[in-house]
Amino acid sequence: MSKTTKLFAAVSLLFVLTGLLISWNQALFILNFALVSAIMALGVNIQWGYAGLFNTGIMGFAALGGLSVALVSAPPVRESWAAGGSGIVLGLLIGLATLIAGVQVWKRMAKGRARTLTLLAVLLVGFVAFRMVFDPAVSAVEAINPSVTGNLGGLGLPVLLAWPIGGLLAAAAAWAIGKTALGLRSDYLAIATLGIAEIIIAVMKNEDWLGRGVKMMNLSERPWPVPYEVELQKADWFLSLAHGIGADPVTFSSIFVKLVYMVMILAVLASIIWLSERALKSPWGRMMRAIRDNEDAARAMGKDVTARHLQVFILGSALCGVAGAILTSMDGILNPGTYQPLRFTFLIWVMVIVGGSGNNWGAVLGALLIGWLWLIVEALGPQIMGFVTMGLSEGPLKAHLVDSAQHMRLLSLGVILLLVLRFSPRGLIPEK
């Protein structure tokens, strides 16, 4: 049995023990979370492991994937569209036209004072026209029943379409970011992508017309064929199945839904792994690793390093967008406040580092292990701390220790990361 097989068997055992000792509901919840994180980890591995791009904007691309679910599956709000929908669309088109005009001025005019003044004039006129059209329309839309809607809604399409569209939306943002930021040195690229991700989250929080901002947006659709628990509990075939295996229909309905999600996520993950492995072992993959190891030598061989960096940056970001869409579909709610760098950037990077950057199976293993650890410590932390402090008398010290149990996940994550970096610096499954 190979080392990789043993490691995956050990991680699988952790999920089985979670199901046996705690609950299968909890085990499947953690597993689905880890599988979605594995898709993000594969995206980061493509960027860092293949090409050496240090992207810390994972949070922003995942948020765009989540936004795509709201824009695709939510029903359109007719009153909002009638009040200011056309004005918002026109304002966005004016803004886009202004940017295109500015780019054309910069490209076509000779360098000098005339070009600078013309560019400033175009941007100023376009900005004023944009605000004059856009602001009144936004105010009109957000005034329509703000406690329930206050936004334009979506297209009312099946939510399953949002998964690839989330990838396309993240890919489009990655293209725009890459055209401006990929020329930066690696540390500056990390700062730029983190800043842009924060900008994306800030826009989602403050533009209520788009996705209700911090008011959160409840999504009524689920991907086909994932049913609702309440519907299952009324179905005769499901009740017969639950009684046949001696399970409580309410608990089993939740487990059944998670199993269906697990199968769908596994199908997406398996497709991505298959394509990633083929790409890594192809001439394209060897070229990307050559660029990663020595950009100057790759340029000397006639390779367009910037174009290849942009290509791999878009591919990795698209996977993060797909994962973000899947996660929002499972949660059934879009809340921009939940997109935090710790969860959607740092944690994914730890998964890639622990698993082994440059190795697709290592990224998946790291996601399963760290994803399990991240959630199991949250669930067991208060119990463990209660057992540790059992002999202490009631007082401020014991109260402080029990209240600090939630921080055990950070402590355990740091310990695991340090141990792996000490004894296996290239990850549990290093790149060959």
Secondary structure, 3 states (H helix, E strand, C coil): CCHHHHHHHHHHHHHHHHHHHCCHHHHHHHHHHHHHHHHHHHHHHHHHHHHCCCCCCHHHHHHHHHHHHHHHHCCECHHHHHHHHHHHHHHHHHHHHHHHHHHHHHHHCCCCHHHHHHHHHHHHHHHHHHHHHHHHHHHHHHCCCCCCCCCCECCCCCHHHHHHHHHHHHHHHHHHHHHHHCCCCHHHHHHHHHHHHHHHHHHHHHCHHHHCHHHCEECCCCCCCCCCHHHHCCCHHHHHHHHHCCCCHHHHHHHHHHHHHHHHHHHHHHHHHHHHHHHHCCHHHHHHHHHHHCHHHHHHCCCCHHHHHHHHHHHHHHHHHHHHHHHHHHHCEECHHHCCHHHHHHHHHHHHHHHCCCCHHHHHHHHHHHHHHHHHHHHHHHHHHHHHCCCCCCCHHHHHHHHHHHHHHHHHHHHHHHHHHHHCCCCCCCCC
